[in-house]
Amino acid sequence: MSSASTRAIYPSLRDKRILVTGGASGIGEGLVEAFVAQGARVAFCDIADEPAQSLVARLSPGAAHPPLYRRCDLTDVEAVRALVAEAETALGGLDVLVNNAGNDDRHKLDEVTPAYWDDRMAVNLRHLFFAAQAAVPAMRRAGGGVILNFGSISWHLGLKDMPLYQTAKAAIEGMTRALARDLGRDGIRVSAIVPGNVQTPRQERWYTPEGEAELVASQCLDGRIQPSDVAALVLFLASDDARMCTGHNYFIDAGWR
């Protein structure tokens, strides 16, 4: 695995204005850390105040631009709009939106109620659209931008006990294609990131050592995917090096099939 000292540097990301949703822990934490290391101006939101504030404290010393944290309940569309507007003001514009936040709580088909359906769509799908909608005017003013939506390997594999999560994640890929078509002439690229099972504290809740061994055996590559591996893909797609990449899904799953 590459060390931090051998990771790619993207000059085009320096001073770029980045907003990451769900940035306090797990993959999101890795994204915030990676963008800050590139010298970008980063704002991120979450509802977990303590981990978010700890992340800001850890990354701020020596950073060209210390990250900014804002608490936001993404199930509240007006709060999402206010978050994007505040980020644009604080950062001096908005170049990249990373729609990372989501929740993969397990659930059984026969337990789903209409209220739970609405809640899971609000948590895993709706806010991505409205964050993108709110970010587009700022990106147009900037002459272009990048929107990266996080999907999931789960529905490609048909994993059990998460039908609503997989429904939402499948829809994200369709939404990504639609937005890429509608926004391309504005110089706005829209792509989807499709992670496999990334080794985070949250994911480790779902796996016994035996289950983890079975997971790795299903991959083409040995080892566990780390948040930094996902961040490496995100950095590339956010950079000018990926200027002709849009409308597609980019897998980071170690070949999990």
Phi, psi and omega in degrees: 000140181293142174275167180301327184288344180250007179289153181293145173250131180248102180304329182291343179273345181297129180071002175295149182263115190240137171238125180243127174269147180063047189264007188277337185207171175060223180300318181301318177300316178297325178293313180300313181300317183293317179292320177299319180296336178277357182083019178279161172268115190240130167243144177218156179237162177189180171243001179261091188296314186296310176299324180295315181292325176295322178295315178301316180295324181288321186270341187293317182300124178083355181284141174300323177220104178302142182290154179249131179251136172228131176285136179205128171273104187289351176282352178260107186299321179295325176293324177298313179299318179295322178300312182297317179297318179294320179296318179300316180294314184293325184268348183082023182140182179212121181253325186223129172247124176248105179276084186262329191297142177185176181211122185254038176307137179284150180200151180264147181306314186283356177266351186284127174250165175303323180293319179291322175305308182300320180295315182292324176292324177293322182285324191246352185222306191301317185293333178296318180295312185286332172293317177297314179303317181289330184279335187301316180302320178295321179292321176298319178296329180278353181088010179149177180179186182222133173240123180242118182255134180270118171266213181198145174292341192304314184284336175292330180266342184068050180289157186270161171066032174205051185298323181286321177300315181291326175298313180296317183290326174295319180296327179300322180292322175293318178298321179299315179298317182295315181293322178301319179292315185288332188253354185301321182289349173270004182076022180254120179266140181227121181224163178246137173261129181241094180281152167277215179273106183268135184283097176233162178305324180295314182294329180293344175295332188267352189235130168281166174305323179292319178294323178294318178297321178295320178300310181297324179295336178278348178274158172283331182252145172288163175093169180253139176291135180253156175307326180294331176292318177295318180299324180299320177291318181297317179302315179300311184293332178281339186277167177291342177299335181259031190299338180251017178258116177198156172077011184230171178258137180239114186272140171225083192224009182058023180073036183286119180219000000 
